[in-house]
């Protein structure tokens, strides 16, 4: 609506591409977790089994997706609340032999011990971890009162991110020096072990597995809906736009699942080459998707206000969207300057180029079909 069909086509396919890669990646992670408990089963077989379960769940109905996500989220929230209670007692002095201190925030090299550039490198990981919050609005669109539910979802998700993620991160770095946190090991597990909670690693691994299933569930749901929209717009095979008797875009679910299966197989055969390329190329995709959302919001807002059709008012317009746009561009620039993330950005640009090339090819095919349909029939 803001920048034309090419922009919509590229953004839609980028969003779908990101989610199907995430589905395959999370299935592999889930397989690795279960493999630690059941070493007799290979990771790829467990991952495929998880994919089958989530596929069947998404083929049932949108209610099945919501019900499963409700329980998945309930376990995650309960775990984070328990973590906040325990660490909160530890850092407030209500725990025996507590070594927590707010001085940990400034000791050991200060707030930015590795330089201000490390902040931007960390932001990329944070953004990747926070992606998916918009799924609440996509699911709300299929509810009985979409306008009310979308507004509620947007407002509450911000508060939950601040409480569950920002606050827990603060507690982690106050409870112990940041130098005690080992890369590759969950900082939640490290903190609970530092406090002296027995069995923390096992309990949190179960919670992480549930979180993986939650992402699998949400990823299949979101990718299938995106594929349905693309097919409805004539930008994917028209057959995918059909829905089952239960209102589920079954072919979209199956198609997205097949790509996920392919990712699992690729991870088993070419883990360090093809699969690594897929992961790297999807790493910065969401930055471009969110950038297009911000730019579209900035352009469309005056038009909708003038037409009297604006239903949701972005806070602090236009300054907040402009600030977010500038922040995204700054992160992309930092990725280009950082040797560790430059490959991810370049491979993402390759994915964007391939999608735009496919749009050009699709345009030529449509033009030829239109010309053939409009040309007069030649006499035999």
Buried (B, 14 or more C-beta within 10 A) or exposed (E): EBBEBEBBBBBBBBBBBBBBBBBBBBBBBBBBBBBEEEEEEEBBEBBBBBBEBBBEBBBBBBEBBBEBBEEBBEBBEEBBEBBBEBBBBBBEEEBEEBEBEEEBBEEEEEEEEEEEEEBBBEBBEEBBEEBBEBBBBBBBEBBEEEEEBBBEBBEEBEEEEEBBBEBBEBBBBBBBBBEBBEEEEBBBBBBBBBBEBEEBBEBBBEBBBBBBBBBBBBBBBBBBBBBBBBBEEEBBEEEBBEEEEEEBBBBBBBBBBEBBBEBBBBBBEEEEEEBBBBBBBBBBBBBBBBBBBBBBBBEBBEEBEEEEEBEEEBEEBEEEBBEBBEBBEEBBEBBEEBEEBEBBBBBBBEBBEEBBEBBEEBEEEEEEEEEEEEEEEEEE
